[in-house]
Amino acid sequence: MSSTAKIELETIPRSRVYKAVAQQLQERILTDLKPGDTLPSERELV
């Protein structure tokens, strides 16, 4: 007689790319950019 152990797993939230981009922009604006600087391109953020 074989017994199968039931494994309970937690749900892992999906990462949203737009949230990561927004977080990077916010950090960059608050730490690196000065008035008049341009924002980084999308490619630089990804």
N, CA, C and O atoms as a DFTB+ gen file, in Angstrom:
184 C
 N C O
     1  1       0.849      -1.180       0.000
     2  2       0.000       0.000       0.000
     3  2       0.896       1.246       0.000
     4  3       1.682       1.439       0.928
     5  1       0.785       2.078      -1.017
     6  2       1.616       3.276      -1.069
     7  2       0.811       4.470      -0.575
     8  3      -0.366       4.623      -0.900
     9  1       1.457       5.300       0.204
    10  2       0.778       6.514       0.688
    11  2       1.413       7.724       0.012
    12  3       2.634       7.832      -0.100
    13  1       0.571       8.606      -0.422
    14  2       1.044       9.812      -1.080
    15  2       0.893      10.971      -0.110
    16  3      -0.205      11.251       0.371
    17  1       1.997      11.640       0.174
    18  2       1.956      12.789       1.079
    19  2       1.379      13.978       0.337
    20  3       1.754      14.255      -0.802
    21  1       0.476      14.670       0.983
    22  2      -0.113      15.864       0.382
    23  2       0.767      17.060       0.746
    24  3       1.020      17.333       1.919
    25  1       1.222      17.762      -0.286
    26  2       2.089      18.922      -0.080
    27  2       1.264      20.185      -0.298
    28  3       0.642      20.368      -1.345
    29  1       1.272      21.045       0.703
    30  2       0.560      22.315       0.567
    31  2       1.563      23.395       0.190
    32  3       2.581      23.578       0.858
    33  1       1.261      24.101      -0.880
    34  2       2.143      25.163      -1.353
    35  2       1.465      26.510      -1.231
    36  3       0.248      26.630      -1.372
    37  1       2.274      27.523      -0.966
    38  2       1.751      28.887      -0.903
    39  2       1.657      29.465      -2.307
    40  3       2.453      29.126      -3.183
    41  1       0.696      30.323      -2.510
    42  2       0.563      31.005      -3.790
    43  2       1.673      32.037      -3.913
    44  3       1.929      32.806      -2.986
    45  1       2.317      32.045      -5.047
    46  2       3.386      33.012      -5.303
    47  2       2.818      34.108      -6.194
    48  3       2.338      33.827      -7.292
    49  1       2.870      35.359      -5.730
    50  2       2.314      36.438      -6.553
    51  2       3.113      36.629      -7.834
    52  3       4.337      36.496      -7.851
    53  1       2.398      36.940      -8.897
    54  2       3.053      37.197     -10.176
    55  2       3.669      38.590     -10.175
    56  3       3.109      39.542      -9.633
    57  1       4.807      38.675     -10.780
    58  2       5.484      39.962     -10.880
    59  2       4.926      40.720     -12.082
    60  3       4.774      40.156     -13.165
    61  1       4.633      41.955     -11.889
    62  2       4.131      42.783     -12.979
    63  2       5.263      43.699     -13.441
    64  3       5.857      44.414     -12.635
    65  1       5.552      43.675     -14.721
    66  2       6.662      44.441     -15.270
    67  2       6.457      45.929     -15.030
    68  3       7.402      46.640     -14.689
    69  1       5.217      46.408     -15.209
    70  2       4.986      47.842     -15.046
    71  2       5.299      48.302     -13.623
    72  3       5.720      49.441     -13.421
    73  1       5.098      47.433     -12.644
    74  2       5.415      47.806     -11.259
    75  2       6.931      47.924     -11.070
    76  3       7.408      48.822     -10.377
    77  1       7.675      47.016     -11.687
    78  2       9.133      47.072     -11.585
    79  2       9.669      48.324     -12.263
    80  3      10.583      48.967     -11.746
    81  1       9.109      48.674     -13.414
    82  2       9.533      49.878     -14.132
    83  2       9.204      51.115     -13.308
    84  3      10.036      52.014     -13.180
    85  1       8.003      51.169     -12.751
    86  2       7.606      52.313     -11.931
    87  2       8.508      52.451     -10.711
    88  3       8.880      53.565     -10.341
    89  1       8.861      51.341     -10.089
    90  2       9.748      51.361      -8.924
    91  2      11.120      51.895      -9.308
    92  3      11.694      52.710      -8.586
    93  1      11.649      51.443     -10.440
    94  2      12.958      51.922     -10.885
    95  2      12.934      53.411     -11.203
    96  3      13.862      54.141     -10.856
    97  1      11.870      53.858     -11.865
    98  2      11.747      55.287     -12.169
    99  2      11.694      56.121     -10.895
   100  3      12.360      57.150     -10.784
   101  1      10.903      55.667      -9.948
   102  2      10.779      56.406      -8.689
   103  2      12.130      56.500      -7.984
   104  3      12.518      57.575      -7.526
   105  1      12.843      55.384      -7.896
   106  2      14.152      55.391      -7.245
   107  2      15.122      56.318      -7.970
   108  3      15.863      57.074      -7.342
   109  1      15.107      56.251      -9.295
   110  2      16.021      57.073     -10.097
   111  2      15.703      58.555      -9.936
   112  3      16.613      59.375      -9.808
   113  1      14.422      58.904      -9.941
   114  2      14.011      60.302      -9.792
   115  2      14.430      60.837      -8.429
   116  3      14.915      61.963      -8.318
   117  1      14.244      60.033      -7.409
   118  2      14.551      60.485      -6.052
   119  2      16.042      60.529      -5.744
   120  3      16.468      61.294      -4.879
   121  1      16.842      59.719      -6.439
   122  2      18.256      59.646      -6.073
   123  2      19.221      60.225      -7.104
   124  3      20.208      60.862      -6.734
   125  1      18.949      60.014      -8.393
   126  2      19.946      60.350      -9.408
   127  2      19.628      61.569     -10.268
   128  3      20.531      62.313     -10.652
   129  1      18.363      61.770     -10.568
   130  2      18.010      62.803     -11.545
   131  2      17.898      64.187     -10.922
   132  3      17.486      64.354      -9.774
   133  1      18.279      65.160     -11.720
   134  2      18.167      66.568     -11.316
   135  2      17.185      67.242     -12.268
   136  3      16.921      66.711     -13.347
   137  1      16.643      68.388     -11.899
   138  2      15.722      69.086     -12.811
   139  2      16.372      69.291     -14.183
   140  3      17.511      69.746     -14.283
   141  1      15.632      68.948     -15.229
   142  2      16.132      69.087     -16.591
   143  2      16.699      67.802     -17.168
   144  3      16.858      67.698     -18.384
   145  1      17.010      66.812     -16.321
   146  2      17.513      65.532     -16.814
   147  2      16.392      64.785     -17.536
   148  3      15.215      64.958     -17.222
   149  1      16.771      63.962     -18.499
   150  2      15.770      63.152     -19.197
   151  2      15.631      61.794     -18.494
   152  3      16.562      61.307     -17.852
   153  1      14.460      61.212     -18.635
   154  2      14.222      59.894     -18.059
   155  2      14.915      58.837     -18.901
   156  3      15.087      59.025     -20.105
   157  1      15.316      57.733     -18.292
   158  2      15.965      56.664     -19.057
   159  2      14.978      56.025     -20.039
   160  3      13.764      56.098     -19.845
   161  1      15.503      55.410     -21.078
   162  2      14.651      54.746     -22.066
   163  2      14.047      53.479     -21.476
   164  3      14.494      52.994     -20.437
   165  1      13.036      52.949     -22.141
   166  2      12.409      51.719     -21.692
   167  2      13.411      50.571     -21.666
   168  3      13.386      49.733     -20.765
   169  1      14.292      50.540     -22.661
   170  2      15.292      49.468     -22.714
   171  2      16.225      49.503     -21.501
   172  3      16.625      48.459     -20.985
   173  1      16.561      50.699     -21.059
   174  2      17.438      50.813     -19.891
   175  2      16.741      50.340     -18.626
   176  3      17.389      49.845     -17.704
   177  1      15.436      50.490     -18.580
   178  2      14.680      50.122     -17.383
   179  2      14.374      48.628     -17.282
   180  3      14.147      48.107     -16.190
   181  1      14.370      47.951     -18.414
   182  2      13.988      46.538     -18.406
   183  2      15.140      45.659     -18.129
   184  3      14.989      44.438     -18.087
